[in-house]
Amino acid sequence: MTELKPRIHDESNGLDYVLVGDYYVPDLKLPEEHRPIGMWGRLHRTYLEQYRPARLSALCLSGELHTYLADLNEQAAERCSLIIEQMKQAEGVTETMKADNQMLWVQSINSIRNRAEEIIRQEMIYC
């Protein structure tokens, strides 16, 4: 009987395999990604788990899930900040208002932030 090679490469799918016992196991490596996935990434991952399991599996198997979620988190956070700033300008919420009437300012900012987050959820997370 011939000796099995400890590592092989399959040209048809581009994967490397490692010999473990009598079986060849795919040698999968996660990409070096250190960015956090944050709140928006976690929400989208939960959405993918519940409603798009095939997409989640494809992202996991290709090793792109963490990068995809980190990118989505950054884009959603930037978009949310932009929407908040635009709504503050449109509704006249300023630092002067904060100095004059703090409770009204807090109510306005909370309302703006909640509406902006709902827009992000509908446009980017749950789609």
Buried (B, 14 or more C-beta within 10 A) or exposed (E): EEEEEEEEEEEEEEEEBBEEEEEBEEEEEEEEBEEEBBBBBBBBBEBBEEEBEEEBEEBBEEEBBBBBBBBBBBEBBEBBEEBBEEBBEEEEBEEEBBEEEEEEBEEBBEEBBEEBBEBBBEEBBEE
